[in-house]
Each structure stands twice: as structure tokens, then as C-alpha cells.
Amino acid sequence: MEEGFGIWANPSSPHAEGRKAKAALEDARAPVKAALGWEGEIIFTSGASEALAIALQRAKADRRIVSAVEHDAVFRAAPDAEVLPVLAGEIDPGALDAALARPGRAVVAVQQVNPETGTLVLPQGDALQIRVREAGGLLLADCSQSAGKLPLPDADMVVVSAHKLGGPVGVGALLVRDFAMLEPIGGHERGYRAGTENLPAILGFATALETGGLDGWATTEVQRQSFAAALADRRVTPGAAQCAHVLALTHPKLSAQALLIRLDAMRFAVSAGSACSSGTLKRSRVLEAFGVDEGTAARTIRVSLGWSTTAEELDGFAEAWAGLASA
């Protein structure tokens, strides 16, 4: 990022400094695609929310279909989208087939990992992808919580957030199989995005992927799985497939707000609901859509493991939770 700050120029400018910035920007694309195993195109954005907005608002499609457990950014970007229920943690296949059968090409937005429960809403495999493509639709996968941690799904467009994998805040990407899937607007990023690219953050993003991923985490997969297993009896698991880096935990008596206060006093940073909506005290829309009863939802918190979370911190949290659970 310091290197990027040293090139204080717009990558679209024709002068020497602009060309230098452009070269650095283009050099960052290859490591991002290589680290994520992506062979298509990449549009750098200010984060996952902008990437979702570009995909949902400018995809060459007539309709938008989203799952009921998608992030709030999806509903802001596509307020008129058809919302489908989830069944056993995944989109109801019957509801999806019925929606895809209606006239008009559809873009279907599904998150790979739910940010509140760790449920794999779009698990590995190609059943949903085949359904969407056989109907002539486009699959948009929100991989904000999974990129760099799980293999990307076989989607037409993929959303990635840098700060979820050790990169800086304020940068992300929309991966696109083919630019022809989107309507251009002119401006930057081959004409598919307005606003000057954040070169320092993009270089930090590329470096985080090159040097990080799960291999660069402070904990091992075995340690993360052991942590999840130790808390299994209080874990909310709406689907059969769950990741090990996001957990929803419910307490037998204490409210989510009481848990947040007590854990914060113990220096553990957790939340209730997604971080973008945890400032409110309303019942989680996502937990309700997953079929979690109101009482359980009111006592449920979200625990996320980051790249810098240590094994000692996992042990400390497990001990603190055991103490709270017996209170």
C-alpha cells in the first residue's frame, strides 16, 4: 500500500505518472485471479456492496431472484427482486425452478457462506448452477465470507471483499466470466465502474491474497474445526453444510445484547446479526428466514474467526463461553 501511495496519480490519466499507476493496477489483476482460481475478468470496486450493486443493477437480465437470507446490500441493490425461501439451509429447489420458469432472463444471487450462521447456502457442487444455466439465467455468488477460505463456486459473477481475507477495508472486486454479461456505463475499469480506482488498497488486496489465504492464518484448519466442535451443543446450524470460521451460538438464558456486553468486557469482539445491521436491536431477518424461533434468535450471537485470530484466543473464548453458559 505504501508503494501505491507513492504513485499519486489517476490510472486513467495519459501522463507518465498516470501510466505508471495504470501499470501497477493492471499488474494487480493477475495475482488476485490466480489466488482465487478465476479465469475470467475482474472489476475492482470499493467493496462487496458496490460489486453487488454493479452485478444486480447492470447484468443483462430482465429479473432478479435472491434468497431470503442474503445480505442487506443485496436487497438495497435489488429492492424489486423476487425473494425465495430457504429449505435446510439452501434455496428451496422447487421455488427456484418455478421462479426460473417465468418469462425473462434472471440473475440469481446466492451467498456461498451466510455471514450470520456460517451456513453454506451455496455449497460445493453444481446442482444449483445447472438449474440456473439450463434456464438461461446468470448465477451471482456472494463470496464475501468465503473467498480465500473455500474454493469459489462455478458462478457467472462472484463478489469478493478484501478485508474479509486480511486485506484493507474499502476495496473488493466483482469477478465476471465475460464483460458482455454487463451493461457498461463508461468511466473506469473498462467502462464498468464510476470513480477512480483506489490503487493503494488494490495493491494491498492483491498482496493479502498472494501471501495469505488460509495458509497465512494464525490458526490451522484442525484448530478451527476443534473450536467449532467444542461449541457444537450451543451452535445454531440451519443447514447441513457449515463452515468453521463463522459460528452462530445461542445461550440458554442470556439475551444477545447481554452476551455482547459481557463478552466485550472480557475483550472478545462478537456481534448479533451481521456487522452491518448489528447496531439495531431488531430480530435478525436472516435467522427468521432460516426458521430459527424467536426465542432462540434473541439469544444468538455471531462469532467470526479472522486471519489474525490465534489458537490461544479460541481457547480463551471457549473457556469464557463455558462460564457464561453455566451462569
C-alpha positions in Angstrom: 0.0 0.0 0.0 2.9 2.3 0.7 4.1 1.6 -2.9 0.6 2.6 -4.1 0.6 5.9 -2.2 3.9 6.7 -3.9 2.1 6.6 -7.2 -0.3 9.5 -6.6 -2.0 9.6 -10.0 -5.2 8.5 -11.7 -4.6 5.3 -13.6 -6.8 6.7 -16.4 -4.6 9.8 -16.9 -2.3 9.8 -20.0 0.7 11.4 -18.4 3.8 9.4 -17.2 2.6 9.1 -13.6 -0.9 8.0 -14.8 0.7 5.4 -17.0 2.8 4.2 -14.0 -0.4 3.9 -11.9 -2.1 2.1 -14.7 0.7 -0.4 -15.0 0.6 -1.1 -11.2 -3.2 -1.5 -11.4 -3.0 -4.0 -14.2 -0.2 -5.9 -12.5 -2.5 -6.4 -9.5 -5.2 -8.3 -11.5 -3.2 -11.4 -12.2 -2.3 -12.3 -8.6 -5.9 -11.7 -7.5 -7.3 -14.0 -10.2 -4.5 -16.6 -9.7 -5.0 -16.7 -5.9 -8.8 -17.2 -6.3 -8.5 -19.6 -9.3 -10.5 -17.2 -11.5 -10.0 -17.3 -15.3 -12.5 -14.5 -16.3 -12.4 -10.8 -15.9 -12.1 -8.6 -12.7 -13.6 -5.3 -11.8 -12.0 -3.7 -8.8 -14.6 -2.0 -6.5 -14.9 -0.1 -3.2 -16.1 -3.3 -1.6 -18.7 -6.1 -1.8 -21.7 -3.7 -1.6 -20.6 -1.9 -4.8 -19.8 -5.2 -6.5 -23.3 -6.5 -5.7 -24.8 -3.3 -7.0 -22.9 -3.5 -10.3 -23.9 -7.1 -10.8 -27.5 -6.8 -9.8 -28.3 -3.5 -11.5 -26.3 -3.8 -14.7 -26.5 -7.5 -15.5 -28.1 -8.1 -18.9 -31.1 -9.7 -17.4 -34.8 -9.0 -17.0 -35.4 -10.2 -13.5 -33.6 -10.5 -10.1 -34.0 -13.6 -7.9 -32.4 -13.7 -4.4 -32.5 -16.0 -1.4 -34.3 -14.8 1.7 -31.0 -15.0 3.7 -28.9 -12.7 1.5 -27.0 -9.7 3.0 -28.9 -6.4 3.3 -26.7 -5.0 0.5 -28.4 -7.4 -1.9 -31.8 -6.1 -1.0 -30.7 -2.5 -1.3 -29.2 -3.1 -4.7 -32.3 -5.0 -6.0 -35.4 -3.9 -4.0 -37.7 -5.4 -6.6 -36.1 -8.8 -6.6 -38.1 -12.0 -6.2 -37.2 -13.5 -2.8 -37.1 -17.2 -2.5 -37.3 -19.2 0.8 -34.6 -21.5 2.1 -35.0 -25.1 2.9 -32.5 -27.0 5.1 -30.1 -24.0 4.6 -30.3 -23.8 0.8 -32.6 -22.2 -1.7 -35.8 -24.2 -1.9 -35.3 -26.1 -5.3 -39.0 -26.2 -6.1 -39.4 -22.4 -5.6 -36.2 -21.8 -7.7 -37.5 -23.9 -10.6 -40.8 -22.2 -10.5 -39.2 -18.7 -10.5 -36.8 -19.7 -13.3 -39.7 -20.9 -15.4 -41.3 -17.5 -15.6 -40.6 -15.3 -18.6 -37.5 -13.3 -18.9 -33.8 -13.9 -18.2 -33.0 -13.9 -14.5 -29.8 -13.2 -12.5 -29.9 -15.3 -9.3 -28.0 -14.0 -6.3 -26.9 -16.5 -3.7 -24.2 -16.2 -1.0 -21.8 -19.0 -0.6 -21.4 -18.7 3.2 -24.0 -16.9 5.3 -22.3 -14.2 7.4 -24.5 -14.7 10.5 -24.6 -18.5 10.8 -21.7 -19.9 8.7 -24.2 -22.0 6.7 -23.1 -22.9 3.1 -26.2 -21.6 1.3 -24.3 -22.3 -2.0 -22.4 -25.5 -1.2 -19.8 -27.1 -3.4 -21.3 -28.9 -6.3 -23.2 -27.8 -9.4 -26.9 -28.6 -8.8 -28.0 -25.0 -8.5 -25.6 -23.8 -11.2 -27.0 -26.3 -13.6 -30.6 -25.2 -12.8 -29.8 -21.6 -13.4 -27.9 -22.1 -16.6 -30.4 -24.6 -18.1 -33.0 -21.8 -17.7 -30.8 -19.3 -19.4 -30.0 -17.3 -16.3 -26.9 -15.9 -14.6 -25.6 -17.0 -11.2 -24.2 -14.3 -9.0 -22.3 -15.8 -6.0 -21.6 -13.5 -3.0 -18.4 -14.9 -1.7 -17.6 -12.1 0.7 -17.3 -14.6 3.6 -15.7 -17.5 1.7 -13.2 -16.1 -0.9 -9.7 -17.1 0.1 -11.1 -19.7 2.5 -13.1 -22.0 0.3 -12.9 -22.8 -3.5 -15.0 -20.4 -5.5 -18.3 -21.9 -6.8 -18.9 -22.3 -10.6 -20.7 -18.9 -11.0 -21.0 -16.4 -13.7 -20.2 -13.5 -11.4 -18.5 -13.6 -7.9 -18.3 -10.9 -5.3 -15.2 -10.6 -3.1 -14.3 -8.4 -0.1 -10.7 -7.7 0.7 -11.0 -7.0 4.4 -12.6 -10.4 5.0 -9.3 -12.1 4.0 -6.6 -9.9 5.5 -6.6 -7.1 3.0 -7.5 -3.4 3.6 -11.0 -2.0 4.2 -12.7 -0.2 1.3 -11.8 -2.4 -1.6 -13.2 -5.5 -3.2 -13.9 -7.0 -6.6 -16.6 -8.3 -9.0 -15.3 -11.3 -10.9 -17.1 -11.7 -14.2 -16.9 -14.6 -16.7 -17.4 -12.2 -19.6 -17.8 -8.4 -19.7 -20.6 -9.0 -22.1 -22.9 -10.0 -19.2 -22.9 -6.4 -18.0 -24.1 -3.1 -19.4 -21.1 -0.6 -19.4 -21.6 2.9 -18.1 -18.3 4.5 -19.2 -15.6 5.6 -16.8 -13.1 3.4 -15.1 -12.5 -0.4 -15.0 -13.0 -0.9 -18.8 -16.1 1.4 -18.5 -17.9 -0.8 -16.0 -17.4 1.4 -12.9 -17.5 5.0 -12.0 -14.9 6.5 -9.7 -11.1 6.5 -9.6 -9.6 3.2 -8.6 -8.1 3.0 -5.0 -4.7 1.9 -6.1 -3.0 1.6 -2.7 -5.9 -0.6 -1.4 -5.9 -2.7 -4.6 -2.2 -3.4 -4.2 -2.8 -4.3 -0.5 -5.7 -6.6 -1.6 -3.5 -8.4 -4.2 -0.7 -8.8 -1.7 -3.0 -10.2 1.0 -4.2 -12.9 -1.4 -0.7 -13.7 -2.7 0.7 -14.1 0.8 -2.4 -15.1 2.8 -5.4 -17.3 2.3 -6.0 -20.0 4.9 -2.3 -20.9 4.8 -1.5 -17.5 6.2 -3.9 -17.7 9.1 -2.7 -17.8 12.7 -4.8 -21.0 13.2 -4.9 -24.3 11.4 -8.0 -25.9 9.9 -7.7 -28.6 12.6 -7.8 -25.9 15.4 -10.8 -24.1 13.8 -12.7 -27.4 13.4 -11.9 -28.3 17.0 -13.1 -24.9 18.2 -16.4 -25.4 16.3 -16.8 -28.9 17.6 -16.2 -27.8 21.2 -19.2 -25.4 20.9 -21.4 -27.7 18.8 -24.0 -28.2 21.6 -24.9 -24.4 21.5 -24.4 -23.8 17.8 -27.2 -22.8 15.6 -26.8 -24.7 12.3 -29.7 -24.1 9.9 -28.1 -26.2 7.1 -26.2 -29.5 6.9 -23.1 -27.8 5.5 -21.4 -25.3 7.8 -18.0 -23.5 7.6 -15.7 -23.4 10.6 -14.8 -19.7 10.5 -18.3 -18.2 11.2 -20.5 -19.6 14.0 -23.9 -18.7 15.5 -24.1 -19.5 19.2 -27.2 -19.4 21.3 -27.3 -19.1 25.1 -29.9 -21.0 27.2 -30.9 -17.8 29.1 -29.0 -14.6 28.4 -30.1 -12.3 25.6 -27.8 -11.5 22.7 -27.3 -7.9 24.0 -26.3 -9.2 27.4 -23.9 -11.6 25.9 -22.3 -8.8 23.8 -21.8 -6.7 26.8 -20.3 -9.4 28.9 -18.0 -10.7 26.2 -16.9 -7.2 25.3 -15.9 -6.7 28.9 -13.8 -9.9 28.5 -12.2 -8.3 25.4 -14.0 -10.6 22.9 -15.4 -8.8 19.8 -18.6 -10.6 18.7 -21.9 -9.3 17.3 -25.6 -10.1 17.0 -26.6 -10.5 13.3 -24.4 -9.2 10.5 -22.0 -6.4 11.3 -23.9 -4.1 9.0 -27.1 -4.4 11.0 -25.9 -5.3 14.5 -26.4 -1.7 15.6 -30.1 -2.3 15.7 -31.9 -4.3 18.3 -34.4 -5.8 15.9 -34.8 -9.6 15.4 -32.4 -10.9 12.8 -34.2 -11.2 9.4 -31.7 -13.9 8.4 -32.3 -16.1 11.4 -36.1 -15.8 10.9 -35.7 -16.8 7.3 -33.7 -19.8 8.3 -36.6 -20.9 10.6 -34.9 -20.1 13.9 -37.6 -19.5 16.5 -37.8 -16.0 18.0 -36.7 -17.0 21.5 -33.5 -18.7 20.2 -32.8 -15.9 17.8 -33.0 -13.3 20.7 -30.2 -15.3 22.5 -28.0 -15.8 19.5 -24.6 -14.2 18.7 -22.3 -14.3 15.8 -18.7 -15.4 16.3 -16.2 -14.9 13.4 -12.7 -16.2 13.2 -10.3 -13.9 11.3 -6.9 -14.4 9.8 -5.2 -13.0 12.9 -7.3 -14.9 15.5 -4.9 -17.1 17.5 -5.4 -20.6 19.0 -5.0 -19.0 22.4 -7.8 -16.6 21.7 -10.0 -19.6 20.6 -9.2 -21.4 23.9 -9.9 -18.2 25.8 -13.3 -17.7 24.2 -14.3 -21.4 24.7 -13.5 -21.0 28.4 -15.4 -17.7 28.7 -18.4 -19.2 26.9 -18.4 -22.2 29.2 -18.5 -19.8 32.2 -21.4 -17.8 30.7 -23.3 -20.9 29.7 -23.2 -22.2 33.3 -24.3 -18.9 34.7 
